[in-house]
Amino acid sequence: MSPQPLHKLVVVGVGLIGGSFALALRSLGLVQQVLGVGRSAGNLAKAKELGIIDGATSDWSEALAGADLVLVATPVAQMGRVFAAMAPHLGTATIVTDGGSTKQDVVALARAHLGAHFTRFVPGHPIAGTEFNGAEAAFPELYRNRNVVLAPLAETDPTALRRVAELWKACGAEIRQLPPDRHDAIFAAVSHLPHLLAFALVSELAARADAEEYFRFAASGFRDFTRIASSHPEMWRDICLANASAVREEIARFQAELARVDTLLAAHDGPGLEHAFDRARTARNAWLANFQKAAT
Amino acid sequence: MSPQPLHKLVVVGVGLIGGSFALALRSLGLVQQVLGVGRSAGNLAKAKELGIIDGATSDWSEALAGADLVLVATPVAQMGRVFAAMAPHLGTATIVTDGGSTKQDVVALARAHLGAHFTRFVPGHPIAGTEFNGAEAAFPELYRNRNVVLAPLAETDPTALRRVAELWKACGAEIRQLPPDRHDAIFAAVSHLPHLLAFALVSELAARADAEEYFRFAASGFRDFTRIASSHPEMWRDICLANASAVREEIARFQAELARVDTLLAAHDGPGLEHAFDRARTARNAWLANFQKAAT
């Protein structure tokens, strides 16, 4: 069953995440009007040119008047300011959701700033993305066969939750629910830590006096391992800061694992190394088979 | 100018590397006969079925009789045994080269076991590969626009060096020369360490009691970051052991870098994190532009 169409969608931060959501709903005929709000006039003009939004405004009262749904898809560090600016102008029927990569901090900010509107706030995290950003990176198929995590709270309005879930499903996504703290612990391990490792590897190499010679011999393994090091620095700064305690826990675990590997190398322990590598390969291949199956 | 064709090529270890070299030369009409030597009768039968080799033998005297070139493309830990077995049967005109991912250890093994034939040994490392292995993974285009590092020594016969270089160039590769120790230092940083990090990340996750829930939320960033964790455990055990001291140096540098990142997180140092991420993104994007240009 197709969800009830939206009269008016407001996208705050019309980048890869927000723009792709708008494009997907547009292509399905599930939204009449899309308004963009954002920091960069250039990006908003581009979004209008690309048919992602019908118009842009910096006036929150105009933006939110009659809006059914607001998707806040800015870097997470801006969300407090955005929620505070929105709150006085939100209607009593407007649902608010977000696309932030961390959930405990976003929930705390929404609780602090949205006041009575907090019950109609549905914390969300679409597990999709590329290393590109901005309106130009958006495309309507981004969410097809991807997970969208929703992290509702005890006080979250079930109708608001259902509406948001139905719209994401219409975009092709599968809905999964996690409590905010569990969400943050899991993504610290499977997303935030890998990003930090890729950033750290390239950053350390780039700082060497003879960096050029190292890079000359880097090949396809390096290319794929470091793809996420081309991600948006500000966005990842904010994610790491917002989820610092879980991320630091993962760094500590990883440092301990690396120390174990180093001990195996120091002891020339071939069977120990092969066992660790084999466990990784087996687990990764099993994961990949599932991931690919889910994507088809 | 096309290189002089080979009458007889012997490939020891008919996997991705050795098999692709044979297929490339065959497709160019640059080899009359290819003989395979290897541990696995099943893999050799498959290689024959796929038209990679004309036949296989476990008799070194038969294998090496009249051979122009021997490519040793086994995991590096087997090369000492292979060189020792080959040496008594090598003709005085036969050139030997290898495809090993480490060079100081392979050179030491060749020097120890090849005796007077050592001058006709050309240490090599084709910088190409996929996460797959075995004869079935081989394809003739593998080396197109890829680097092949040759690491000749003072005593290496220039004619042997030129012959090997010309054959790799015919396969589409670009030749680069490095001394063995510099080779090993560079590849510890740009290849061996990333492999270890990917193996360590997946291995650590897989060992958790609730691993399944973590893997459920891993997505495309994780997929690319961990692609090399699907690499061959035995091959990577051998590479890490063969290059243990350079690899351990890289682990130490990386641990120091991760500790720096952790300090930035602990201090909630947003500008410091963003600076490190930005340096990584800038360097990686510049590297990628060059890498893609070279590949076209």
HADDOCK unambig.tbl for C-alpha pairs under 7 A between the chains (distance, minus, plus):
assign (segid A and resid 127 and name CA) (segid B and resid 219 and name CA) 6.97 0.50 0.50
assign (segid A and resid 186 and name CA) (segid B and resid 214 and name CA) 5.60 0.50 0.50
assign (segid A and resid 190 and name CA) (segid B and resid 214 and name CA) 6.61 0.50 0.50
assign (segid A and resid 190 and name CA) (segid B and resid 218 and name CA) 5.44 0.50 0.50
assign (segid A and resid 190 and name CA) (segid B and resid 222 and name CA) 6.56 0.50 0.50
assign (segid A and resid 191 and name CA) (segid B and resid 218 and name CA) 6.98 0.50 0.50
assign (segid A and resid 191 and name CA) (segid B and resid 222 and name CA) 6.56 0.50 0.50
assign (segid A and resid 194 and name CA) (segid B and resid 222 and name CA) 6.98 0.50 0.50
assign (segid A and resid 199 and name CA) (segid B and resid 277 and name CA) 5.63 0.50 0.50
assign (segid A and resid 199 and name CA) (segid B and resid 280 and name CA) 5.41 0.50 0.50
assign (segid A and resid 200 and name CA) (segid B and resid 257 and name CA) 6.43 0.50 0.50
assign (segid A and resid 200 and name CA) (segid B and resid 258 and name CA) 6.63 0.50 0.50
assign (segid A and resid 201 and name CA) (segid B and resid 254 and name CA) 6.93 0.50 0.50
assign (segid A and resid 202 and name CA) (segid B and resid 280 and name CA) 5.03 0.50 0.50
assign (segid A and resid 202 and name CA) (segid B and resid 284 and name CA) 6.75 0.50 0.50
assign (segid A and resid 203 and name CA) (segid B and resid 276 and name CA) 6.16 0.50 0.50
assign (segid A and resid 203 and name CA) (segid B and resid 279 and name CA) 5.82 0.50 0.50
assign (segid A and resid 203 and name CA) (segid B and resid 280 and name CA) 4.35 0.50 0.50
assign (segid A and resid 204 and name CA) (segid B and resid 257 and name CA) 6.66 0.50 0.50
assign (segid A and resid 206 and name CA) (segid B and resid 283 and name CA) 6.30 0.50 0.50
assign (segid A and resid 214 and name CA) (segid B and resid 186 and name CA) 5.61 0.50 0.50
assign (segid A and resid 214 and name CA) (segid B and resid 190 and name CA) 6.60 0.50 0.50
assign (segid A and resid 215 and name CA) (segid B and resid 287 and name CA) 6.64 0.50 0.50
assign (segid A and resid 218 and name CA) (segid B and resid 190 and name CA) 5.45 0.50 0.50
assign (segid A and resid 218 and name CA) (segid B and resid 191 and name CA) 6.99 0.50 0.50
assign (segid A and resid 219 and name CA) (segid B and resid 127 and name CA) 6.97 0.50 0.50
assign (segid A and resid 221 and name CA) (segid B and resid 228 and name CA) 6.28 0.50 0.50
assign (segid A and resid 222 and name CA) (segid B and resid 190 and name CA) 6.57 0.50 0.50
assign (segid A and resid 222 and name CA) (segid B and resid 191 and name CA) 6.56 0.50 0.50
assign (segid A and resid 222 and name CA) (segid B and resid 194 and name CA) 6.98 0.50 0.50
assign (segid A and resid 224 and name CA) (segid B and resid 224 and name CA) 5.13 0.50 0.50
assign (segid A and resid 224 and name CA) (segid B and resid 225 and name CA) 5.93 0.50 0.50
assign (segid A and resid 225 and name CA) (segid B and resid 194 and name CA) 7.00 0.50 0.50
assign (segid A and resid 225 and name CA) (segid B and resid 224 and name CA) 5.92 0.50 0.50
assign (segid A and resid 225 and name CA) (segid B and resid 225 and name CA) 4.03 0.50 0.50
assign (segid A and resid 225 and name CA) (segid B and resid 226 and name CA) 6.69 0.50 0.50
assign (segid A and resid 226 and name CA) (segid B and resid 225 and name CA) 6.69 0.50 0.50
assign (segid A and resid 228 and name CA) (segid B and resid 221 and name CA) 6.28 0.50 0.50
assign (segid A and resid 229 and name CA) (segid B and resid 280 and name CA) 6.19 0.50 0.50
assign (segid A and resid 229 and name CA) (segid B and resid 281 and name CA) 5.50 0.50 0.50
assign (segid A and resid 229 and name CA) (segid B and resid 284 and name CA) 6.93 0.50 0.50
assign (segid A and resid 230 and name CA) (segid B and resid 281 and name CA) 4.44 0.50 0.50
assign (segid A and resid 230 and name CA) (segid B and resid 284 and name CA) 6.39 0.50 0.50
assign (segid A and resid 230 and name CA) (segid B and resid 285 and name CA) 6.51 0.50 0.50
assign (segid A and resid 231 and name CA) (segid B and resid 281 and name CA) 6.81 0.50 0.50
assign (segid A and resid 233 and name CA) (segid B and resid 274 and name CA) 5.40 0.50 0.50
assign (segid A and resid 233 and name CA) (segid B and resid 277 and name CA) 5.15 0.50 0.50
assign (segid A and resid 233 and name CA) (segid B and resid 278 and name CA) 5.40 0.50 0.50
assign (segid A and resid 234 and name CA) (segid B and resid 274 and name CA) 5.98 0.50 0.50
assign (segid A and resid 237 and name CA) (segid B and resid 270 and name CA) 6.17 0.50 0.50
assign (segid A and resid 237 and name CA) (segid B and resid 273 and name CA) 5.82 0.50 0.50
assign (segid A and resid 237 and name CA) (segid B and resid 274 and name CA) 5.47 0.50 0.50
assign (segid A and resid 241 and name CA) (segid B and resid 265 and name CA) 6.46 0.50 0.50
assign (segid A and resid 241 and name CA) (segid B and resid 268 and name CA) 6.22 0.50 0.50
assign (segid A and resid 244 and name CA) (segid B and resid 265 and name CA) 6.13 0.50 0.50
assign (segid A and resid 248 and name CA) (segid B and resid 262 and name CA) 6.42 0.50 0.50
assign (segid A and resid 254 and name CA) (segid B and resid 201 and name CA) 6.94 0.50 0.50
assign (segid A and resid 255 and name CA) (segid B and resid 255 and name CA) 6.84 0.50 0.50
assign (segid A and resid 257 and name CA) (segid B and resid 200 and name CA) 6.44 0.50 0.50
assign (segid A and resid 257 and name CA) (segid B and resid 204 and name CA) 6.67 0.50 0.50
assign (segid A and resid 258 and name CA) (segid B and resid 200 and name CA) 6.68 0.50 0.50
assign (segid A and resid 262 and name CA) (segid B and resid 248 and name CA) 6.42 0.50 0.50
assign (segid A and resid 265 and name CA) (segid B and resid 241 and name CA) 6.46 0.50 0.50
assign (segid A and resid 265 and name CA) (segid B and resid 244 and name CA) 6.12 0.50 0.50
assign (segid A and resid 268 and name CA) (segid B and resid 241 and name CA) 6.24 0.50 0.50
assign (segid A and resid 270 and name CA) (segid B and resid 237 and name CA) 6.18 0.50 0.50
assign (segid A and resid 273 and name CA) (segid B and resid 237 and name CA) 5.83 0.50 0.50
assign (segid A and resid 274 and name CA) (segid B and resid 233 and name CA) 5.41 0.50 0.50
assign (segid A and resid 274 and name CA) (segid B and resid 234 and name CA) 5.97 0.50 0.50
assign (segid A and resid 274 and name CA) (segid B and resid 237 and name CA) 5.46 0.50 0.50
assign (segid A and resid 276 and name CA) (segid B and resid 203 and name CA) 6.14 0.50 0.50
assign (segid A and resid 277 and name CA) (segid B and resid 199 and name CA) 5.61 0.50 0.50
assign (segid A and resid 277 and name CA) (segid B and resid 233 and name CA) 5.15 0.50 0.50
assign (segid A and resid 278 and name CA) (segid B and resid 233 and name CA) 5.40 0.50 0.50
assign (segid A and resid 279 and name CA) (segid B and resid 203 and name CA) 5.81 0.50 0.50
assign (segid A and resid 280 and name CA) (segid B and resid 199 and name CA) 5.41 0.50 0.50
assign (segid A and resid 280 and name CA) (segid B and resid 202 and name CA) 5.02 0.50 0.50
assign (segid A and resid 280 and name CA) (segid B and resid 203 and name CA) 4.35 0.50 0.50
assign (segid A and resid 280 and name CA) (segid B and resid 229 and name CA) 6.20 0.50 0.50
assign (segid A and resid 281 and name CA) (segid B and resid 229 and name CA) 5.50 0.50 0.50
assign (segid A and resid 281 and name CA) (segid B and resid 230 and name CA) 4.43 0.50 0.50
assign (segid A and resid 281 and name CA) (segid B and resid 231 and name CA) 6.80 0.50 0.50
assign (segid A and resid 283 and name CA) (segid B and resid 206 and name CA) 6.29 0.50 0.50
assign (segid A and resid 284 and name CA) (segid B and resid 202 and name CA) 6.75 0.50 0.50
assign (segid A and resid 284 and name CA) (segid B and resid 229 and name CA) 6.94 0.50 0.50
assign (segid A and resid 284 and name CA) (segid B and resid 230 and name CA) 6.38 0.50 0.50
assign (segid A and resid 285 and name CA) (segid B and resid 230 and name CA) 6.51 0.50 0.50
assign (segid A and resid 287 and name CA) (segid B and resid 215 and name CA) 6.63 0.50 0.50
